[in-house]
């Protein structure tokens, strides 16, 4: 018997219909996956049922895709230490970055069996004073918690709302193709599907941002992108009840949502300390090791892009 959280009926039905989940086959699939993991000399993964079934669900129960996804998840975490090391949520510096609320899972999903809304506010911090690396570190800390705790994210996916207000060229200058490749590699490593990306309030820097990221996105994701010139346009697609008050909705105040997530991160300090143990040892990988140089063509250093 697998040790799993029970699903609400609506998500259980979606898992059956869309993810090929067969409840009485889960223990066998988990046993097969665990047996394979134990034979991988370079992997030191989590082995609990809930964690592994989330990867099976994210890969629609294809064992081969699940194996590849798990390997990639730990490979990326090991190859990009600037995102995944020193993740103590009690750290004063990280606390400051949490207060910006750049990446916020919203409290309400799109119906009971719908995707989790992810609000991204790249203009919420002063890019001339603060590091995009620490911004992304906090973003991925939140994503890791959703991976283990949020069934909606795993089964229904994410609907990403990107608010472009306040986006500056100082922010854009922190990106370069290598950095974007690292970001998109992390997104691909998580077993969470992106159901759509909605850009809100495109600013003067939107075209530059869009050109930077567009080529790194899959064709499927590119087709799921919509641009909304105003909150009113967004409301035609996303009902107000799901959105924060600052976005014309009734789904809570931004400051409260930011503070709730800060408290959640701090409360999970032991999770992040434990997570640091689960990484690859590329010296033991059969065949050619995978590291930042082989994956991204860099030694870890970044150059910034210049914008006219």
RONUKOL-770392 format. One line per 3 residues: for each residue x, y, z of C-alpha. Coordinates in nm, 3 decimals. Layout:
BEGIN
X:Y:Z ~ ... .
//
This chain:
BEGIN
0.000:0.000:0.000 ~ 0.148:0.334:-0.105 ~ 0.177:0.606:0.160 .
0.001:0.892:-0.019 ~ -0.221:1.189:0.065 ~ -0.583:1.125:-0.034 .
-0.699:1.339:-0.324 ~ -1.021:1.535:-0.336 ~ -1.262:1.356:-0.574 .
-1.226:1.618:-0.849 ~ -0.846:1.590:-0.861 ~ -0.862:1.210:-0.836 .
-1.086:1.206:-1.144 ~ -0.853:1.442:-1.332 ~ -0.556:1.220:-1.243 .
-0.739:0.920:-1.386 ~ -0.863:1.091:-1.700 ~ -0.564:1.310:-1.787 .
-0.262:1.151:-1.618 ~ -0.340:0.780:-1.668 ~ -0.348:0.715:-1.295 .
-0.472:0.369:-1.194 ~ -0.484:0.360:-0.815 ~ -0.431:-0.013:-0.770 .
-0.124:-0.002:-0.997 ~ 0.056:0.276:-0.808 ~ 0.240:0.044:-0.560 .
0.381:-0.159:-0.851 ~ 0.489:0.153:-1.040 ~ 0.657:0.293:-0.728 .
0.838:-0.034:-0.662 ~ 0.968:-0.042:-1.020 ~ 1.082:0.321:-0.997 .
1.256:0.268:-0.662 ~ 1.436:-0.041:-0.791 ~ 1.569:0.162:-1.085 .
1.678:0.452:-0.862 ~ 1.875:0.218:-0.635 ~ 2.075:0.103:-0.938 .
2.183:0.455:-1.036 ~ 2.526:0.510:-0.875 ~ 2.525:0.886:-0.929 .
2.180:0.955:-0.783 ~ 2.098:1.024:-0.419 ~ 1.724:1.093:-0.444 .
1.433:1.116:-0.204 ~ 1.253:0.783:-0.197 ~ 0.926:0.856:-0.019 .
0.610:0.751:-0.199 ~ 0.447:1.095:-0.218 ~ 0.751:1.257:-0.375 .
0.794:0.984:-0.635 ~ 0.427:0.960:-0.725 ~ 0.429:1.332:-0.799 .
0.690:1.264:-1.068 ~ 0.485:0.974:-1.203 ~ 0.181:1.201:-1.222 .
0.379:1.478:-1.385 ~ 0.498:1.232:-1.650 ~ 0.154:1.073:-1.700 .
0.281:0.744:-1.559 ~ 0.537:0.684:-1.828 ~ 0.813:0.512:-1.632 .
1.080:0.604:-1.885 ~ 0.983:0.972:-1.883 ~ 0.969:0.963:-1.502 .
1.321:0.821:-1.482 ~ 1.445:1.091:-1.718 ~ 1.264:1.364:-1.526 .
1.400:1.255:-1.188 ~ 1.754:1.233:-1.323 ~ 1.716:1.577:-1.480 .
1.569:1.725:-1.159 ~ 1.871:1.628:-0.952 ~ 2.117:1.701:-1.232 .
1.990:2.059:-1.261 ~ 1.988:2.109:-0.884 ~ 2.347:1.992:-0.865 .
2.466:2.188:-1.169 ~ 2.318:2.523:-1.059 ~ 2.427:2.564:-0.695 .
2.361:2.939:-0.702 ~ 1.989:2.855:-0.713 ~ 1.981:2.550:-0.486 .
2.245:2.586:-0.215 ~ 2.228:2.786:0.111 ~ 1.850:2.788:0.120 .
1.792:2.860:0.487 ~ 1.462:3.055:0.493 ~ 1.560:3.208:0.828 .
1.854:3.382:0.659 ~ 1.812:3.759:0.686 ~ 1.909:3.822:0.324 .
1.662:3.567:0.189 ~ 1.394:3.709:0.419 ~ 1.437:4.041:0.240 .
1.390:3.878:-0.098 ~ 1.081:3.693:0.026 ~ 0.926:4.029:0.115 .
0.936:4.140:-0.251 ~ 0.674:3.884:-0.355 ~ 0.821:3.832:-0.701 .
0.678:3.480:-0.736 ~ 0.348:3.418:-0.556 ~ 0.122:3.113:-0.570 .
-0.227:3.256:-0.525 ~ -0.455:3.104:-0.258 ~ -0.734:2.992:-0.492 .
-0.707:2.752:-0.783 ~ -0.909:2.778:-1.104 ~ -1.202:2.572:-0.972 .
-1.147:2.269:-0.747 ~ -0.971:2.068:-1.017 ~ -0.810:2.364:-1.195 .
-0.450:2.485:-1.210 ~ -0.271:2.683:-0.942 ~ -0.234:3.052:-1.032 .
0.126:3.174:-1.013 ~ 0.165:3.552:-1.002 ~ 0.506:3.673:-1.124 .
0.599:4.037:-1.053 ~ 0.947:4.102:-1.196 ~ 0.907:4.474:-1.136 .
0.849:4.421:-0.763 ~ 1.216:4.467:-0.669 ~ 1.487:4.721:-0.747 .
1.710:4.538:-0.994 ~ 1.983:4.800:-0.956 ~ 2.026:4.699:-0.590 .
1.925:4.334:-0.568 ~ 2.041:4.014:-0.736 ~ 1.826:3.815:-0.978 .
2.006:3.504:-0.851 ~ 1.856:3.544:-0.503 ~ 1.519:3.632:-0.654 .
1.521:3.303:-0.843 ~ 1.647:3.112:-0.539 ~ 1.336:3.216:-0.345 .
1.116:3.137:-0.647 ~ 1.251:2.782:-0.663 ~ 1.219:2.736:-0.288 .
0.848:2.803:-0.331 ~ 0.828:2.569:-0.629 ~ 0.995:2.291:-0.431 .
0.732:2.324:-0.160 ~ 0.454:2.312:-0.418 ~ 0.615:2.000:-0.565 .
0.585:1.809:-0.239 ~ 0.273:1.966:-0.083 ~ 0.032:2.092:-0.351 .
-0.168:1.829:-0.539 ~ -0.330:2.097:-0.756 ~ 0.009:2.203:-0.894 .
0.106:1.846:-0.979 ~ -0.224:1.724:-1.122 ~ -0.373:2.041:-1.273 .
-0.053:2.238:-1.339 ~ 0.019:2.610:-1.323 ~ -0.145:2.910:-1.485 .
0.122:3.181:-1.484 ~ 0.024:3.549:-1.459 ~ 0.317:3.779:-1.541 .
0.264:4.139:-1.431 ~ 0.501:4.361:-1.628 ~ 0.441:4.681:-1.434 .
0.764:4.833:-1.311 ~ 0.982:4.620:-1.537 ~ 1.303:4.815:-1.601 .
1.604:4.777:-1.825 ~ 1.805:4.727:-1.507 ~ 1.601:4.411:-1.455 .
1.636:4.301:-1.816 ~ 2.011:4.357:-1.804 ~ 2.039:4.083:-1.540 .
1.938:3.828:-1.799 ~ 2.153:3.672:-2.069 ~ 2.099:3.360:-2.284 .
2.294:3.137:-2.044 ~ 2.097:3.259:-1.743 ~ 1.769:3.211:-1.928 .
1.877:2.862:-2.030 ~ 1.939:2.782:-1.665 ~ 1.596:2.916:-1.569 .
1.415:2.722:-1.839 ~ 1.614:2.408:-1.753 ~ 1.487:2.434:-1.396 .
1.128:2.475:-1.517 ~ 1.163:2.168:-1.738 ~ 1.311:1.967:-1.450 .
1.002:2.003:-1.229 ~ 0.710:1.766:-1.299 ~ 0.467:2.060:-1.312 .
0.290:2.147:-1.636 ~ 0.245:2.507:-1.750 ~ -0.116:2.538:-1.864 .
-0.084:2.897:-1.984 ~ 0.111:3.223:-1.952 ~ -0.077:3.553:-1.932 .
0.125:3.873:-1.961 ~ -0.044:4.171:-1.796 ~ 0.025:4.540:-1.853 .
0.303:4.509:-2.114 ~ 0.558:4.785:-2.060 ~ 0.819:4.938:-2.288 .
1.054:4.655:-2.200 ~ 0.809:4.379:-2.291 ~ 0.931:4.325:-2.647 .
1.288:4.282:-2.523 ~ 1.179:4.041:-2.249 ~ 0.960:3.843:-2.487 .
1.239:3.809:-2.742 ~ 1.476:3.691:-2.471 ~ 1.252:3.411:-2.350 .
1.048:3.314:-2.655 ~ 1.316:3.105:-2.822 ~ 1.374:2.900:-2.508 .
1.008:2.797:-2.474 ~ 0.857:2.489:-2.631 ~ 0.613:2.536:-2.918 .
0.333:2.410:-2.693 ~ 0.404:2.679:-2.434 ~ 0.444:2.947:-2.701 .
0.092:2.866:-2.818 ~ -0.041:2.912:-2.464 ~ 0.081:3.270:-2.426 .
-0.169:3.559:-2.411 ~ -0.101:3.930:-2.364 ~ -0.352:4.154:-2.183 .
-0.323:4.531:-2.201 ~ -0.520:4.589:-1.879 ~ -0.675:4.419:-1.578 .
-1.012:4.451:-1.749 ~ -0.884:4.241:-2.039 ~ -0.744:3.984:-1.796 .
-1.079:3.958:-1.615 ~ -1.238:3.828:-1.936 ~ -1.016:3.521:-1.906 .
-0.951:3.493:-1.532 ~ -1.252:3.567:-1.309 ~ -1.196:3.835:-1.045 .
-1.261:3.600:-0.752 ~ -0.927:3.429:-0.811 ~ -0.718:3.748:-0.823 .
-0.575:3.967:-0.544 ~ -0.755:4.290:-0.461 ~ -0.478:4.493:-0.625 .
-0.569:4.321:-0.953 ~ -0.937:4.405:-0.925 ~ -1.023:4.077:-0.756 .
-1.145:3.943:-0.424 ~ -0.877:3.681:-0.363 ~ -0.695:3.852:-0.077 .
-0.444:4.135:-0.045 ~ -0.093:4.105:-0.190 ~ 0.081:4.192:0.137 .
-0.111:3.918:0.317 ~ -0.026:3.661:0.049 ~ 0.341:3.762:0.060 .
0.351:3.734:0.439 ~ 0.172:3.396:0.435 ~ 0.436:3.259:0.199 .
0.719:3.406:0.405 ~ 0.583:3.227:0.712 ~ 0.538:2.905:0.512 .
0.898:2.913:0.393 ~ 1.030:2.978:0.743 ~ 0.815:2.699:0.887 .
0.974:2.459:0.637 ~ 1.335:2.527:0.733 ~ 1.392:2.157:0.810 .
1.264:2.064:0.465 ~ 1.526:2.279:0.293 ~ 1.802:2.151:0.523 .
1.702:1.795:0.435 ~ 1.668:1.872:0.065 ~ 2.034:1.980:0.048 .
2.135:1.615:0.098 ~ 1.970:1.499:-0.223 ~ 2.205:1.577:-0.509 .
2.397:1.397:-0.782 ~ 2.756:1.276:-0.766 ~ 2.848:1.324:-1.130 .
3.180:1.143:-1.078 ~ 2.977:0.822:-1.045 ~ 2.747:0.875:-1.345 .
2.780:0.601:-1.607 ~ 2.913:0.767:-1.920 ~ 2.986:1.138:-1.948 .
2.926:1.357:-1.640 ~ 2.674:1.639:-1.664 ~ 2.766:1.974:-1.516 .
2.726:2.346:-1.585 ~ 2.990:2.334:-1.854 ~ 2.836:2.044:-2.047 .
2.475:2.156:-1.991 ~ 2.508:2.532:-2.039 ~ 2.853:2.582:-2.191 .
2.969:2.796:-1.900 ~ 3.180:2.776:-1.588 ~ 2.916:2.950:-1.379 .
3.003:3.311:-1.458 ~ 2.753:3.546:-1.622 ~ 2.773:3.836:-1.859 .
2.485:4.081:-1.881 ~ 2.315:4.192:-2.197 ~ 2.334:4.551:-2.310 .
2.014:4.724:-2.422 ~ 1.987:5.038:-2.629 .
//
